[in-house]
């Protein structure tokens, strides 16, 4: 419209097009987790391949951890809320993740690592997200980043909404993780009762939210959906996400990224573009070439 200002142009709210309850599974050496992305109900959301929540205060259900295992063609992002996890890999990297810490690991052409709980009692709680690499990055050199909780900025708004910005940008604050090809948004959003939070994603980015405390209304109007603890909501097209808490507080992950729109072939920890590349990955791992 001629003469209109940006304020006159209404943003289109991205409505939820799919709501899925995370499935209870075991992984590693018997760790009990909730898998929100990477199940038959939601196989992937380009560029995201998997989202797991591990939360348990029973050591028998987590202490065996995730012993040495390989990856190729992806990035893994681990975000801790409680407890401690020890990382080690065949590239010489090692580290300890505590509450609020993040590990962003690029497997590239191949890495073998372990993720072991560094505790024998108490609550272990966190998330792991898998991000697909583009075809021209899948055979890149492995890379490891460990981000301490104090390096992750938090935006505190006047209405009480608090947002930890792991990656992306909010209110002029840039997240702790940059230089990732899919230009990801990864935020931990705390919503006080009765508050609403909106966030505009880059155009064309795939986006989802995962509720891990309370419940949140996702979207606006008749198309909005109440998303409960342990559920993931996939956003449809539009300009901005809208999340609201009713009479109780809520806490959610808000994640988005640029899709690759490339073929995906999965085989356990290997994610490539063709079946032949999967066979090559298996051969390279068995031959000790990782």
C-alpha positions as a Python dict, from the first residue, in 0.01 Angstrom:
ca = {
    (1, 'X'): (0, 0, 0),
    (2, 'X'): (140, 337, -103),
    (3, 'X'): (232, 553, 194),
    (4, 'X'): (206, 272, 449),
    (5, 'X'): (469, 238, 721),
    (6, 'X'): (614, -90, 853),
    (7, 'X'): (394, -47, 1161),
    (8, 'X'): (86, -48, 937),
    (9, 'X'): (168, -387, 791),
    (10, 'X'): (34, -664, 1011),
    (11, 'X'): (257, -962, 1075),
    (12, 'X'): (109, -1302, 988),
    (13, 'X'): (125, -1530, 1290),
    (14, 'X'): (270, -1873, 1217),
    (15, 'X'): (2, -2118, 1327),
    (16, 'X'): (74, -2474, 1448),
    (17, 'X'): (21, -2726, 1169),
    (18, 'X'): (121, -3036, 1367),
    (19, 'X'): (135, -3119, 1738),
    (20, 'X'): (313, -3439, 1840),
    (21, 'X'): (367, -3598, 2181),
    (22, 'X'): (725, -3710, 2241),
    (23, 'X'): (769, -4088, 2248),
    (24, 'X'): (939, -4271, 2536),
    (25, 'X'): (1241, -4463, 2405),
    (26, 'X'): (1579, -4585, 2525),
    (27, 'X'): (1908, -4502, 2356),
    (28, 'X'): (2279, -4534, 2419),
    (29, 'X'): (2342, -4800, 2684),
    (30, 'X'): (1984, -4784, 2810),
    (31, 'X'): (1918, -4416, 2884),
    (32, 'X'): (1546, -4338, 2911),
    (33, 'X'): (1450, -4037, 2698),
    (34, 'X'): (1155, -3865, 2530),
    (35, 'X'): (1198, -3834, 2155),
    (36, 'X'): (1000, -3546, 2003),
    (37, 'X'): (1152, -3541, 1652),
    (38, 'X'): (1289, -3855, 1487),
    (39, 'X'): (990, -4089, 1534),
    (40, 'X'): (730, -4223, 1288),
    (41, 'X'): (501, -3942, 1407),
    (42, 'X'): (753, -3672, 1307),
    (43, 'X'): (1051, -3817, 1122),
    (44, 'X'): (1228, -3485, 1070),
    (45, 'X'): (1175, -3116, 1008),
    (46, 'X'): (1440, -3005, 758),
    (47, 'X'): (1706, -2914, 869),
    (48, 'X'): (1633, -3078, 1208),
    (49, 'X'): (1659, -3455, 1234),
    (50, 'X'): (1605, -3538, 1601),
    (51, 'X'): (1511, -3381, 1933),
    (52, 'X'): (1552, -3579, 2256),
    (53, 'X'): (1476, -3475, 2611),
    (54, 'X'): (1652, -3673, 2883),
    (55, 'X'): (1512, -3611, 3229),
    (56, 'X'): (1544, -3856, 3514),
    (57, 'X'): (1637, -3865, 3881),
    (58, 'X'): (1672, -4244, 3882),
    (59, 'X'): (2039, -4325, 3815),
    (60, 'X'): (1948, -4672, 3691),
    (61, 'X'): (1781, -4504, 3394),
    (62, 'X'): (2070, -4280, 3291),
    (63, 'X'): (2401, -4378, 3453),
    (64, 'X'): (2509, -4612, 3167),
    (65, 'X'): (2511, -4309, 2938),
    (66, 'X'): (2612, -4304, 2573),
    (67, 'X'): (2945, -4491, 2532),
    (68, 'X'): (3164, -4449, 2221),
    (69, 'X'): (2955, -4420, 1905),
    (70, 'X'): (3011, -4263, 1559),
    (71, 'X'): (2843, -3984, 1363),
    (72, 'X'): (2877, -3854, 1008),
    (73, 'X'): (2691, -3585, 815),
    (74, 'X'): (2527, -3403, 1107),
    (75, 'X'): (2572, -3163, 1398),
    (76, 'X'): (2464, -3253, 1752),
    (77, 'X'): (2360, -2984, 1998),
    (78, 'X'): (2343, -3071, 2369),
    (79, 'X'): (2184, -2828, 2616),
    (80, 'X'): (2194, -2912, 2987),
    (81, 'X'): (1942, -2796, 3245),
    (82, 'X'): (2049, -3006, 3545),
    (83, 'X'): (2326, -3250, 3630),
    (84, 'X'): (2652, -3302, 3443),
    (85, 'X'): (2764, -3482, 3127),
    (86, 'X'): (3121, -3566, 3027),
    (87, 'X'): (3213, -3556, 2656),
    (88, 'X'): (3516, -3716, 2492),
    (89, 'X'): (3596, -3791, 2127),
    (90, 'X'): (3862, -3938, 1899),
    (91, 'X'): (3966, -3590, 1785),
    (92, 'X'): (4115, -3515, 2126),
    (93, 'X'): (3828, -3301, 2253),
    (94, 'X'): (3693, -3344, 2603),
    (95, 'X'): (3471, -3140, 2831),
    (96, 'X'): (3217, -3135, 3108),
    (97, 'X'): (2870, -2991, 3055),
    (98, 'X'): (2693, -2855, 3363),
    (99, 'X'): (2358, -2676, 3411),
    (100, 'X'): (2301, -2418, 3139),
    (101, 'X'): (2599, -2526, 2928),
    (102, 'X'): (2581, -2607, 2555),
    (103, 'X'): (2788, -2831, 2330),
    (104, 'X'): (2766, -2778, 1952),
    (105, 'X'): (2951, -3058, 1776),
    (106, 'X'): (2992, -3085, 1400),
    (107, 'X'): (3054, -3448, 1309),
    (108, 'X'): (3131, -3369, 944),
    (109, 'X'): (3314, -3656, 772),
    (110, 'X'): (3324, -3858, 1091),
    (111, 'X'): (3373, -3855, 1466),
    (112, 'X'): (3353, -4109, 1745),
    (113, 'X'): (3251, -3972, 2083),
    (114, 'X'): (3100, -4062, 2417),
    (115, 'X'): (2857, -3872, 2638),
    (116, 'X'): (2859, -4005, 2992),
    (117, 'X'): (2671, -3873, 3298),
    (118, 'X'): (2923, -3744, 3548),
    (119, 'X'): (2705, -3825, 3849),
    (120, 'X'): (2564, -4129, 4024),
    (121, 'X'): (2261, -3968, 4183),
    (122, 'X'): (2032, -3669, 4142),
    (123, 'X'): (1849, -3517, 3848),
    (124, 'X'): (1997, -3537, 3498),
    (125, 'X'): (1805, -3315, 3256),
    (126, 'X'): (1877, -3178, 2914),
    (127, 'X'): (1820, -3195, 2540),
    (128, 'X'): (1997, -3313, 2229),
    (129, 'X'): (1911, -3171, 1888),
    (130, 'X'): (2047, -3308, 1559),
    (131, 'X'): (2098, -3058, 1278),
    (132, 'X'): (2153, -3186, 925),
    (133, 'X'): (2456, -3069, 729),
    (134, 'X'): (2426, -2963, 366),
    (135, 'X'): (2567, -3188, 94),
    (136, 'X'): (2880, -2977, 58),
    (137, 'X'): (2947, -2984, 435),
    (138, 'X'): (2892, -3350, 509),
    (139, 'X'): (3257, -3442, 454),
    (140, 'X'): (3397, -3136, 629),
    (141, 'X'): (3642, -3158, 918),
    (142, 'X'): (3486, -3232, 1259),
    (143, 'X'): (3446, -2934, 1491),
    (144, 'X'): (3371, -2905, 1863),
    (145, 'X'): (3239, -2605, 2054),
    (146, 'X'): (3162, -2591, 2425),
    (147, 'X'): (2972, -2287, 2551),
    (148, 'X'): (2962, -2211, 2922),
    (149, 'X'): (2630, -2097, 3068),
    (150, 'X'): (2775, -1753, 3152),
    (151, 'X'): (2844, -1697, 2781),
    (152, 'X'): (2477, -1740, 2688),
    (153, 'X'): (2296, -1405, 2700),
    (154, 'X'): (1954, -1376, 2861),
    (155, 'X'): (1693, -1120, 2758),
    (156, 'X'): (1463, -1011, 3041),
    (157, 'X'): (1154, -821, 2930),
    (158, 'X'): (945, -587, 3144),
    (159, 'X'): (652, -832, 3155),
    (160, 'X'): (870, -1101, 3316),
    (161, 'X'): (940, -1307, 3002),
    (162, 'X'): (1299, -1437, 3007),
    (163, 'X'): (1479, -1577, 2705),
    (164, 'X'): (1817, -1750, 2694),
    (165, 'X'): (1951, -1688, 2343),
    (166, 'X'): (2171, -1983, 2249),
    (167, 'X'): (2163, -1886, 1882),
    (168, 'X'): (1971, -1634, 1677),
    (169, 'X'): (1885, -1275, 1768),
    (170, 'X'): (1631, -1114, 2001),
    (171, 'X'): (1588, -749, 2096),
    (172, 'X'): (1929, -666, 1952),
    (173, 'X'): (2098, -946, 2147),
    (174, 'X'): (2290, -1204, 1945),
    (175, 'X'): (2313, -1562, 2067),
    (176, 'X'): (2628, -1735, 2185),
    (177, 'X'): (2655, -1967, 1882),
    (178, 'X'): (2720, -1815, 1538),
    (179, 'X'): (2860, -1922, 1203),
    (180, 'X'): (2624, -2218, 1152),
    (181, 'X'): (2512, -2263, 790),
    (182, 'X'): (2140, -2303, 863),
    (183, 'X'): (2143, -1974, 1063),
    (184, 'X'): (1962, -2140, 1353),
    (185, 'X'): (1743, -1988, 1618),
    (186, 'X'): (1765, -2176, 1948),
    (187, 'X'): (1602, -2014, 2251),
    (188, 'X'): (1493, -2121, 2598),
    (189, 'X'): (1181, -1913, 2673),
    (190, 'X'): (1026, -1876, 3020),
    (191, 'X'): (669, -1742, 3014),
    (192, 'X'): (513, -1615, 3338),
    (193, 'X'): (141, -1678, 3382),
    (194, 'X'): (-69, -1457, 3156),
    (195, 'X'): (220, -1348, 2934),
    (196, 'X'): (261, -1365, 2557),
    (197, 'X'): (588, -1382, 2362),
    (198, 'X'): (623, -1321, 1988),
    (199, 'X'): (930, -1372, 1774),
    (200, 'X'): (989, -1313, 1405),
    (201, 'X'): (1192, -1578, 1226),
    (202, 'X'): (1393, -1525, 907),
    (203, 'X'): (1176, -1579, 599),
    (204, 'X'): (1143, -1942, 496),
    (205, 'X'): (1292, -2096, 810),
    (206, 'X'): (1137, -2418, 940),
    (207, 'X'): (1040, -2375, 1306),
    (208, 'X'): (905, -2565, 1605),
    (209, 'X'): (853, -2525, 1978),
    (210, 'X'): (887, -2791, 2248),
    (211, 'X'): (713, -2742, 2583),
    (212, 'X'): (905, -2881, 2880),
    (213, 'X'): (731, -2707, 3169),
    (214, 'X'): (362, -2623, 3200),
    (215, 'X'): (159, -2565, 2885),
    (216, 'X'): (160, -2293, 2619),
    (217, 'X'): (-93, -2172, 2368),
    (218, 'X'): (81, -2172, 2031),
    (219, 'X'): (-57, -1951, 1756),
    (220, 'X'): (-344, -1706, 1759),
    (221, 'X'): (-721, -1717, 1729),
    (222, 'X'): (-918, -2018, 1612),
    (223, 'X'): (-609, -2195, 1477),
    (224, 'X'): (-417, -2175, 1804),
    (225, 'X'): (-345, -2495, 1995),
    (226, 'X'): (-267, -2561, 2361),
    (227, 'X'): (61, -2753, 2364),
    (228, 'X'): (130, -2951, 2680),
    (229, 'X'): (448, -3056, 2855),
    (230, 'X'): (631, -3313, 2640),
    (231, 'X'): (473, -3203, 2311),
    (232, 'X'): (629, -3041, 2006),
    (233, 'X'): (439, -2803, 1778),
    (234, 'X'): (548, -2744, 1417),
    (235, 'X'): (485, -2395, 1282),
    (236, 'X'): (327, -2334, 944),
    (237, 'X'): (411, -2043, 711),
    (238, 'X'): (399, -1682, 823),
    (239, 'X'): (611, -1414, 985),
    (240, 'X'): (622, -1466, 1359),
    (241, 'X'): (562, -1720, 1632),
    (242, 'X'): (326, -1641, 1917),
    (243, 'X'): (342, -1826, 2250),
    (244, 'X'): (118, -1758, 2551),
    (245, 'X'): (91, -1894, 2905),
    (246, 'X'): (-247, -1899, 3078),
    (247, 'X'): (-289, -1916, 3455),
    (248, 'X'): (32, -2114, 3506),
    (249, 'X'): (389, -2040, 3387),
    (250, 'X'): (541, -2228, 3092),
    (251, 'X'): (889, -2294, 2961),
    (252, 'X'): (965, -2390, 2603),
    (253, 'X'): (1238, -2437, 2347),
    (254, 'X'): (1191, -2225, 2036),
    (255, 'X'): (1394, -2350, 1739),
    (256, 'X'): (1418, -2255, 1370),
    (257, 'X'): (1659, -2294, 1082),
    (258, 'X'): (1702, -2267, 706),
    (259, 'X'): (1600, -2590, 526),
    (260, 'X'): (1850, -2758, 293),
    (261, 'X'): (1582, -2910, 66),
    (262, 'X'): (1814, -3195, -25),
    (263, 'X'): (1766, -3574, -23),
    (264, 'X'): (1809, -3737, 318),
    (265, 'X'): (1918, -4096, 373),
    (266, 'X'): (1950, -4208, 735),
    (267, 'X'): (2120, -4506, 890),
    (268, 'X'): (2142, -4471, 1267),
    (269, 'X'): (2411, -4209, 1344),
    (270, 'X'): (2491, -4152, 975),
    (271, 'X'): (2285, -3906, 770),
    (272, 'X'): (2385, -3854, 408),
    (273, 'X'): (2224, -3774, 70),
    (274, 'X'): (2248, -4113, -102),
    (275, 'X'): (2247, -4481, -10),
    (276, 'X'): (2594, -4515, -160),
    (277, 'X'): (2726, -4252, 82),
    (278, 'X'): (2575, -4447, 373),
    (279, 'X'): (2754, -4764, 259),
    (280, 'X'): (3077, -4563, 234),
    (281, 'X'): (3026, -4428, 587),
    (282, 'X'): (2980, -4780, 727),
    (283, 'X'): (3289, -4903, 543),
    (284, 'X'): (3498, -4608, 663),
    (285, 'X'): (3387, -4660, 1024),
    (286, 'X'): (3461, -5032, 1017),
    (287, 'X'): (3801, -4967, 860),
    (288, 'X'): (3894, -4713, 1131),
    (289, 'X'): (3900, -4415, 896),
    (290, 'X'): (3695, -4185, 1124),
}
